[in-house]
Amino acid sequence: DKCGYTKRTHLIFSYKGKNVLKKSDLDYKQEGEGTSHLYRMILKPDNTVRVEIDEEKIYEGSIKEDWEVLKPKEIPDPADKKPDDWTDESMIDDPEDKKPDDWVEEKRIVDTDAKKPDDWDDEEDGEWEAPMKDNPAYKGEWYGKRISNPAYKGFWEAKKIANPEYEDDDTVYKYAEF
């Protein structure tokens, strides 16, 4: 299938009334746009599938592993909670790093060379304010150096438990009508 800039080969299985797309894309082999190609899918009773384009294998694997036709065997334990002392930030601001005293973050400053126009009338025009100008000393927003967090424990995941809704099915390959 070629939709705009996206090119991919789809293989969708229908299981219990639900269409299921493969978890990752199959290779897209369409060199020579505008020519016909031979697609072959071999579906086996051991729940494996092989896909060929122009007699070249582009995929071979398990329907149960590569398509989400079955509910997962394990799920995150909803009772498991991240410990309060768990740190999952890998980088932190360096506490030793300080902003230099001469660092200027003001992008615009009052133009001190500007003069109030001679024909300015405070009563009619309001109180005169000098215009703003770009600050030549401006260095941008300051960011401290980042360092590895010594307390970092990694990405936290709840422990896995058996999924009570999981049901194995050795006939996911089977179709009543083909």
N, C-alpha and C positions, 0 to 999 in steps of 0.2 A: 504494500500500500504506500503510495506517495502522496502525502497531504502537505502542500506547501513545501516547506523545507524539511519536513519530517519524513524519513524513509525508514520503513520497517516491515518485516514479514510477520503477519499475525497468525496465530494458531489458537483458536478459541474452542474450548470444550463446553458442552452443555451438560450439566450434572444436576439432577433433581430440580429441573426447571430454571436453573441459573446459569447464565453464560459466564465462563471464567477465562480470563486472559492470562497468558503465561507471565510469571513474576518478572522475568527479564526478556528483553526483545531478542528475537531470532535475527541472524544476520540478514542483511538486505543485499541480495545479489541481483543487480539489474544492469550490469554493464551492457552496453548496446541497447539503450532505450529505444523503444519502438519495435523490438523484435519479440517473438513469442518465447516463452520459457516453460519448461516442463516441471511442474510441482508434483512431488510424490510424498504422501504420508503413509507410513506403515504403522498400524496400531496393533499391538500384540496383547494376548490374554494375560501376560504378566504385568499389565499396567505400564508398559513402556511404549514409547513412540519414537519413530525415526522420521526426520524430515529431510528431503533432498530437493535441491533445485538444479535442474539440468544434470541429473545423476551425480551431483556432488553433495555429500552429507553436510548439512549445516547444523544439525542438532540430533542428539540421541540421548534419551534420559527417561526419567520416571514421571508419570502424570501426577502421582500422589505427592512427589517432592517439589516439582517445578510449577504446579498450578495449585491454587488454594481451593481444591475441590472438597477437601475434608476439613473439618474444624481442627485447630492445632491440638497436638497430643498434650502439650503443657501450656499453661497460662501463668501470668504473674499472680502471685499470691496477694489478694486484696488486703489481707490482714498484715502483711509485711510492710513496715514503715521505715523510711530512711532515718538512721540514727541522727540525733541532734548535732553530734560532733562531726558528722560526715562533711568533708570538704570536696566539692567537685569542680572548683575553679583551679585550673592548671597553672594559670599565670596571675600574678598580683602586681600592684604598683610597688616599686622598690622604695621601702621606707627611708633609705639612705639618700635617695635622689631628691634634690631640692631645686626649685625653680631659681634660676640665676637672678640676682638683684637687679640687673640691668634689662631684664626681659620686659618687653612692652607689648601688651595685649590690646591696647586701644587702637582700633583700626582708623578712626577718624578723630580729629582734634579741631578745636576752634582756631580759625585763621586769625592769628594775632596781628597780622599785617593789614587786615581789612579795616577800612575806615567807613564810618557812617556817612552816607551821601549827604551833600550839602542841602539838597532839597527835601531831606527826610523830616517829616512833621510827626512827632511822637503822638500828638492828640489825634491826628488823622490816620497815620500809618501804624500806630501802636509802638510799643517799646522796641527799639532796634536791637537786633542780636546779630553778632558777627556770624558769617557763614562757616560751615565746617569744611575741612579739607583732609585729604589722605595724610595719614601720619607717616612720615619718612622713617621713623624709628620702629614702626610696627613689625613684629616678628611672627605674628600668628598666635593661635592658641597654644599654650604650653602643655605638653603631655610628659608625664614622668616616665622614666624607664620601667619596663616590665621585666619581671624575673620569674623563674619557676617557683611555684608555691611549695614550700617544704611540707605543708600539711595536706597536700593534695592526695586524695585516696582513689581517684579515678571516678568514672561515671558509675553512679549507683543504679542498680537494677533490683527490683523485688525478686525474691527467690521464686522458682517455678514450682508449680504443683500440677498434679494430674488434672486435665480438663474433664469435668464430669459430662460435658456434652460431646466429647470425642467418641466417634464410632468408626472403626476401621471398615473398609469396604474393598474387597478384592475384585470387585466388578465395575470399577469406575470406567474402564475401557468399553464396557458393553453398551450398545444402543439397541433399543427395541426395533427401531427402523433405521436403516441406513440408506 
